[in-house]
């Protein structure tokens, strides 16, 4: 077996949520809204808006937030007094992101948006078709870049530029929804785009509260998944503050020496600690975590790797009464100097056969949008007007608004 150990040691991401005392609840979840800037009205719940603007009742806040998320102006109506609407309009605004490019896959119904933030930074969002017709999920970014430097991820090569604000996360879903056809709707959200969500957990939790608010985005919290490379404190906080939201873990390997080579976060948060936190999450929420493994040829795709994963999964199920959902992901290339190749079909089948022999079901995830660099691990915030139209593959179709 070849273990790649050529990656740099990454600094810990800012705002790591592993301190013993959790920070105060964010505004959308019951904390005090930050007064340094106008309220971003698409990123607050009705309760937070009513607290921030005393002239507005909770019932009026619900009506006004519903208007914001329907793209309507903040204005008085038969259910909202003029004084309330004017007070909210004075206290807040609805900032937007610029769609720098939209790329539609020519081989499947995936679409990627390159979004420009107010400071000129870029982030990427992917619209994912679901099996049920007319339903899509939106894969959102939580940071510009990422500090964790996972060897198989294009975002990790960028380093961390900054955290996203809650409204910038919410706007990704609003932008994804804007391009849907008649009868289509956003069914779910997955935090698996650029960045480590647990390193920006305050803003992620604010966005989740808005996504699951009936008068805002109205997405069932059980259809929201937060994926992490491994932050035990963040996992436990997610269970406390968003107990209906699902957890995803990026494992790469459960063999410590292999995982350490692929994911430097293993040095700061060993897998034992991560799985202990995931077990606490499962017991607290009753939800099965998703364990994701990206198979790399000659690195982590051998039967011994599968047997190690099976042992961990069975131990987890015995300790919690909840079996993890095993998601096997095909590797997607991330550049010309890529040291990895995708595990072959035979190796993947043999890997899953080991899991099946251990009594464990696994899902071979379809990772679409590879021709537009929208597949798992490929997000690198390259605007289509700054790159050839063949970015991500010769089949890419690029549309620049």
C-alpha positions as CSV (number, residue, x, y, z in Angstrom):
1,X,0.0,0.0,0.0
2,X,1.2,3.5,-0.9
3,X,0.5,6.2,1.7
4,X,1.0,9.7,0.4
5,X,2.7,12.0,2.9
6,X,3.5,15.0,0.8
7,X,1.0,17.5,2.2
8,X,1.9,20.4,4.4
9,X,0.7,20.7,7.9
10,X,-2.3,23.0,8.0
11,X,-2.9,25.6,10.7
12,X,-6.0,25.2,12.8
13,X,-8.9,27.0,11.3
14,X,-10.1,30.2,13.0
15,X,-13.1,30.1,15.3
16,X,-12.6,26.4,16.1
17,X,-15.5,25.5,18.3
18,X,-13.7,23.2,20.7
19,X,-13.5,25.4,23.8
20,X,-15.1,24.0,26.9
21,X,-17.6,26.9,27.1
22,X,-19.7,27.3,24.0
23,X,-20.1,30.9,22.7
24,X,-23.3,32.8,23.0
25,X,-26.1,31.7,20.7
26,X,-26.1,33.6,17.4
27,X,-28.8,36.1,16.6
28,X,-31.0,33.8,14.6
29,X,-31.0,31.2,17.3
30,X,-31.8,33.5,20.2
31,X,-28.7,35.6,20.8
32,X,-28.3,39.3,20.4
33,X,-28.0,40.6,16.8
34,X,-24.7,42.3,16.0
35,X,-25.3,46.1,15.9
36,X,-22.2,47.0,13.9
37,X,-24.0,46.7,10.6
38,X,-27.6,46.7,9.2
39,X,-29.5,43.5,9.6
40,X,-29.3,41.2,6.6
41,X,-33.0,40.5,6.5
42,X,-32.7,37.2,4.7
43,X,-30.5,35.9,7.5
44,X,-32.6,36.5,10.6
45,X,-35.5,34.5,12.0
46,X,-38.8,36.3,12.9
47,X,-37.9,36.1,16.6
48,X,-34.6,37.8,16.1
49,X,-36.2,40.5,13.9
50,X,-38.9,41.2,16.5
51,X,-36.2,41.6,19.2
52,X,-34.0,43.8,17.1
53,X,-36.9,46.0,15.9
54,X,-39.3,46.6,18.9
55,X,-41.8,48.4,16.7
56,X,-42.4,45.2,14.8
57,X,-44.5,42.4,16.4
58,X,-43.6,38.8,15.9
59,X,-46.6,38.2,13.6
60,X,-45.5,41.2,11.5
61,X,-41.9,39.9,11.5
62,X,-43.1,36.6,10.0
63,X,-45.0,38.4,7.3
64,X,-42.1,40.6,6.4
65,X,-39.5,37.8,6.4
66,X,-41.8,35.8,4.1
67,X,-41.9,38.8,1.7
68,X,-38.1,39.0,1.7
69,X,-37.7,35.3,0.9
70,X,-40.3,35.6,-1.9
71,X,-38.3,38.5,-3.4
72,X,-40.8,41.2,-2.5
73,X,-40.0,44.6,-0.9
74,X,-40.3,45.3,2.8
75,X,-43.6,47.2,2.8
76,X,-46.8,47.7,4.7
77,X,-49.7,45.3,3.9
78,X,-53.1,44.5,5.4
79,X,-51.2,42.4,8.0
80,X,-48.2,44.7,8.6
81,X,-48.5,48.2,9.9
82,X,-46.7,51.0,8.2
83,X,-44.7,51.9,11.3
84,X,-43.5,48.3,11.5
85,X,-42.5,48.1,7.9
86,X,-40.7,51.4,8.0
87,X,-38.8,50.5,11.2
88,X,-37.7,47.2,9.6
89,X,-36.6,48.9,6.4
90,X,-34.6,51.4,8.4
91,X,-32.9,48.7,10.5
92,X,-32.1,46.2,7.7
93,X,-31.4,45.5,4.1
94,X,-31.2,42.6,1.7
95,X,-27.7,42.3,0.4
96,X,-27.1,40.1,-2.6
97,X,-24.3,38.2,-4.3
98,X,-23.2,38.6,-7.9
99,X,-23.5,35.5,-10.1
100,X,-20.1,35.6,-11.9
101,X,-20.8,32.4,-13.8
102,X,-23.2,29.5,-14.1
103,X,-21.9,26.2,-15.5
104,X,-24.3,23.4,-16.5
105,X,-23.0,19.9,-16.9
106,X,-23.5,18.4,-20.3
107,X,-23.7,14.8,-18.9
108,X,-26.1,15.2,-15.9
109,X,-28.4,17.8,-14.4
110,X,-25.8,19.3,-12.0
111,X,-25.2,23.1,-12.1
112,X,-22.5,25.1,-10.5
113,X,-22.7,28.8,-9.6
114,X,-19.6,30.9,-9.1
115,X,-20.7,33.7,-6.8
116,X,-18.8,37.0,-6.1
117,X,-18.9,38.3,-2.5
118,X,-19.0,42.0,-1.6
119,X,-15.3,42.1,-1.1
120,X,-14.5,40.5,-4.4
121,X,-13.8,37.0,-3.1
122,X,-15.5,34.1,-4.8
123,X,-17.3,31.0,-3.6
124,X,-19.0,28.1,-5.4
125,X,-22.4,26.5,-4.9
126,X,-23.7,23.4,-6.6
127,X,-27.3,22.5,-7.4
128,X,-27.8,18.7,-7.2
129,X,-30.7,16.9,-8.7
130,X,-32.4,14.3,-6.4
131,X,-33.9,11.0,-7.4
132,X,-37.5,12.3,-6.9
133,X,-38.4,14.5,-9.9
134,X,-38.5,18.2,-9.4
135,X,-36.5,18.1,-6.2
136,X,-33.0,19.5,-5.8
137,X,-30.5,19.9,-3.0
138,X,-28.0,22.8,-2.8
139,X,-24.4,22.2,-1.8
140,X,-23.3,25.3,0.0
141,X,-19.9,26.8,1.0
142,X,-19.2,28.0,4.5
143,X,-15.8,29.6,3.9
144,X,-13.7,31.1,1.1
145,X,-11.1,28.4,0.8
146,X,-10.2,26.1,3.7
147,X,-7.4,25.8,6.2
148,X,-7.5,22.0,6.6
149,X,-5.5,21.1,3.4
150,X,-7.0,17.7,2.8
151,X,-4.8,16.2,0.1
152,X,-7.7,15.1,-2.1
153,X,-9.6,18.4,-2.1
154,X,-9.1,21.3,-4.5
155,X,-10.5,23.8,-1.9
156,X,-7.8,22.7,0.5
157,X,-5.1,23.9,-1.9
158,X,-6.4,27.5,-1.6
159,X,-5.8,28.0,2.1
160,X,-8.4,29.9,4.1
161,X,-9.3,33.4,3.0
162,X,-12.2,34.1,5.3
163,X,-15.5,32.8,6.9
164,X,-18.8,33.5,5.1
165,X,-21.4,35.5,6.8
166,X,-24.8,33.9,7.5
167,X,-26.5,35.9,4.8
168,X,-23.8,34.9,2.3
169,X,-24.6,31.2,3.0
170,X,-28.4,31.8,2.7
171,X,-27.9,33.7,-0.5
172,X,-26.3,30.6,-2.1
173,X,-29.6,28.7,-1.6
174,X,-31.6,31.7,-2.9
175,X,-29.4,31.9,-5.9
176,X,-29.8,28.1,-6.5
177,X,-33.5,28.4,-6.2
178,X,-33.7,31.3,-8.6
179,X,-32.7,29.1,-11.5
180,X,-35.3,26.4,-11.0
181,X,-38.0,25.7,-13.5
182,X,-41.8,25.5,-12.9
183,X,-42.7,22.9,-10.2
184,X,-39.1,22.5,-9.0
185,X,-38.1,23.2,-5.4
186,X,-35.1,23.0,-3.1
187,X,-35.7,20.0,-0.9
188,X,-32.4,20.0,1.0
189,X,-29.1,21.7,1.8
190,X,-25.7,20.1,2.3
191,X,-22.8,21.9,3.9
192,X,-20.2,20.2,1.8
193,X,-18.9,23.0,-0.5
194,X,-15.9,25.1,0.2
195,X,-14.6,25.3,3.8
196,X,-15.0,23.5,7.1
197,X,-18.5,24.3,8.5
198,X,-17.5,23.6,12.1
199,X,-14.8,26.3,11.9
200,X,-17.6,28.8,11.1
201,X,-20.3,27.3,13.2
202,X,-21.9,30.5,14.6
203,X,-22.8,31.6,11.0
204,X,-23.7,28.1,9.9
205,X,-26.2,27.7,12.7
206,X,-27.7,31.1,11.9
207,X,-28.1,30.0,8.3
208,X,-29.6,26.6,9.3
209,X,-32.2,28.4,11.5
210,X,-33.3,30.5,8.4
211,X,-33.3,27.5,6.1
212,X,-35.6,25.6,8.4
213,X,-37.9,28.5,9.3
214,X,-41.3,28.0,7.7
215,X,-41.7,31.6,6.7
216,X,-38.2,31.8,5.3
217,X,-36.8,28.9,3.2
218,X,-39.1,26.3,4.7
219,X,-36.7,23.4,4.3
220,X,-37.1,20.4,6.7
221,X,-34.1,20.4,9.1
222,X,-33.9,16.6,8.5
223,X,-33.0,17.4,4.9
224,X,-30.0,19.5,6.0
225,X,-26.6,17.9,6.4
226,X,-23.5,19.4,7.9
227,X,-20.3,17.6,6.8
228,X,-17.1,17.9,8.7
229,X,-13.5,16.7,8.5
230,X,-13.6,16.3,12.3
231,X,-14.2,18.9,15.0
232,X,-15.5,17.1,18.2
233,X,-16.7,20.3,19.9
234,X,-18.6,21.5,16.8
235,X,-20.2,18.1,16.4
236,X,-21.5,18.1,20.0
237,X,-22.7,21.7,19.6
238,X,-24.5,20.9,16.5
239,X,-26.4,18.1,18.4
240,X,-27.3,20.6,21.1
241,X,-28.4,23.5,19.0
242,X,-29.7,21.9,15.8
243,X,-30.7,18.4,16.9
244,X,-32.8,17.6,13.7
245,X,-29.9,18.4,11.4
246,X,-27.9,15.4,10.1
247,X,-24.2,14.9,10.5
248,X,-21.7,13.9,7.8
249,X,-18.1,12.8,8.5
250,X,-15.3,12.8,5.9
251,X,-13.1,9.9,6.9
252,X,-10.8,9.1,4.0
253,X,-9.6,6.2,6.1
254,X,-10.1,4.9,9.6
255,X,-6.4,3.8,9.7
256,X,-4.7,6.6,11.6
257,X,-1.5,6.7,9.6
258,X,-3.4,6.8,6.3
259,X,-5.9,9.4,7.5
260,X,-3.1,11.6,8.9
261,X,-1.3,11.6,5.6
262,X,-4.5,12.6,3.7
263,X,-6.2,14.8,6.3
264,X,-3.9,16.9,8.6
265,X,-6.8,17.5,10.9
266,X,-6.1,14.1,12.3
267,X,-3.2,15.6,14.2
268,X,-5.4,18.1,16.0
269,X,-8.4,15.8,16.3
270,X,-7.6,12.1,16.2
271,X,-10.3,9.9,14.8
272,X,-11.0,8.4,18.2
273,X,-12.1,11.8,19.5
274,X,-14.1,12.5,16.3
275,X,-16.0,9.2,16.5
276,X,-16.7,9.7,20.2
277,X,-18.3,13.0,19.4
278,X,-20.3,11.5,16.5
279,X,-21.5,8.8,18.9
280,X,-22.7,11.5,21.3
281,X,-24.4,13.2,18.4
282,X,-26.2,10.0,17.4
283,X,-27.3,9.2,20.9
284,X,-28.6,12.8,21.4
285,X,-30.4,13.1,18.1
286,X,-31.3,9.5,17.1
287,X,-29.9,10.3,13.6
288,X,-27.5,8.0,11.8
289,X,-24.3,9.9,10.7
290,X,-23.0,9.6,7.2
291,X,-19.5,8.3,7.0
292,X,-17.9,9.3,3.6
293,X,-14.8,7.7,2.2
294,X,-13.3,8.8,-1.1
295,X,-11.4,5.9,-2.6
296,X,-7.9,6.6,-3.9
297,X,-6.2,3.9,-6.0
298,X,-3.4,2.2,-4.0
299,X,-3.9,4.5,-1.0
300,X,-7.0,3.5,0.9
301,X,-8.9,1.1,-1.4
302,X,-7.5,-2.2,-0.3
303,X,-9.6,-5.0,1.5
304,X,-7.7,-4.2,4.7
305,X,-9.0,-0.7,4.6
306,X,-12.5,-1.9,4.1
307,X,-12.1,-4.4,7.0
308,X,-10.9,-1.6,9.3
309,X,-13.9,0.6,8.3
310,X,-16.2,-2.3,8.9
311,X,-14.8,-2.9,12.4
312,X,-15.2,0.8,13.3
313,X,-18.8,0.9,11.9
314,X,-19.8,-2.2,13.8
315,X,-18.3,-0.9,17.1
316,X,-20.1,2.4,16.5
317,X,-23.4,0.6,16.1
318,X,-22.8,-1.5,19.1
319,X,-22.1,1.5,21.3
320,X,-25.0,3.7,20.0
321,X,-27.6,1.3,18.6
322,X,-27.4,3.3,15.4
323,X,-25.4,2.1,12.4
324,X,-23.6,4.8,10.3
325,X,-24.6,5.2,6.7
326,X,-21.5,4.4,4.6
327,X,-21.0,6.5,1.5
328,X,-18.3,5.4,-0.9
329,X,-17.2,8.3,-3.2
330,X,-15.4,8.1,-6.5
331,X,-12.3,10.4,-6.5
332,X,-12.5,13.4,-8.8
333,X,-9.2,14.9,-10.2
334,X,-8.2,18.3,-8.8
335,X,-5.5,19.5,-11.1
336,X,-2.6,18.8,-13.4
337,X,-0.2,17.9,-10.5
338,X,-2.7,15.6,-8.9
339,X,-0.9,12.8,-7.1
340,X,-4.0,10.5,-6.9
341,X,-6.1,8.5,-9.3
342,X,-9.6,7.1,-8.8
343,X,-9.9,3.5,-7.5
344,X,-11.0,1.2,-10.2
345,X,-14.4,-0.5,-10.5
346,X,-13.0,-3.8,-9.4
347,X,-11.3,-2.4,-6.4
348,X,-14.4,-0.4,-5.4
349,X,-16.6,-3.5,-5.8
350,X,-14.2,-5.6,-3.7
351,X,-14.1,-2.9,-1.0
352,X,-17.9,-2.8,-0.8
353,X,-18.1,-6.6,-0.8
354,X,-16.0,-6.7,2.4
355,X,-18.5,-4.3,4.0
356,X,-21.4,-6.4,2.8
357,X,-19.8,-9.5,4.2
358,X,-19.6,-7.7,7.6
359,X,-23.3,-7.1,7.4
360,X,-23.0,-3.4,6.5
361,X,-24.8,-1.7,3.6
362,X,-22.9,0.9,1.7
363,X,-24.0,3.5,-0.9
364,X,-21.8,4.2,-3.9
365,X,-22.5,7.9,-4.2
366,X,-22.9,9.4,-7.7
367,X,-20.7,12.4,-7.8
368,X,-22.0,14.4,-10.7
369,X,-20.8,17.6,-12.4
370,X,-17.3,16.3,-13.0
371,X,-17.1,17.9,-16.4
372,X,-17.6,21.4,-14.8
373,X,-15.4,20.8,-11.7
374,X,-18.6,20.6,-9.6
375,X,-18.1,17.1,-8.2
376,X,-17.0,16.2,-4.7
377,X,-13.6,17.7,-3.9
378,X,-13.3,19.9,-7.0
379,X,-14.6,23.3,-5.8
380,X,-11.9,25.9,-6.2
381,X,-13.7,29.2,-6.9
382,X,-12.5,29.7,-10.5
383,X,-14.7,32.1,-12.4
384,X,-15.7,30.8,-15.8
385,X,-14.7,34.1,-17.5
386,X,-11.1,33.7,-16.1
387,X,-10.6,30.1,-17.3
388,X,-11.0,28.2,-20.6
389,X,-14.4,26.8,-21.4
390,X,-13.0,23.4,-21.0
391,X,-12.5,23.9,-17.2
392,X,-13.1,20.6,-15.5
393,X,-13.4,18.7,-18.8
394,X,-13.9,19.0,-22.5
395,X,-17.7,18.7,-22.2
396,X,-18.2,21.8,-20.0
397,X,-20.8,24.3,-21.1
398,X,-20.2,27.7,-19.5
399,X,-22.7,30.6,-19.3
400,X,-21.5,34.0,-18.1
401,X,-24.4,36.3,-17.1
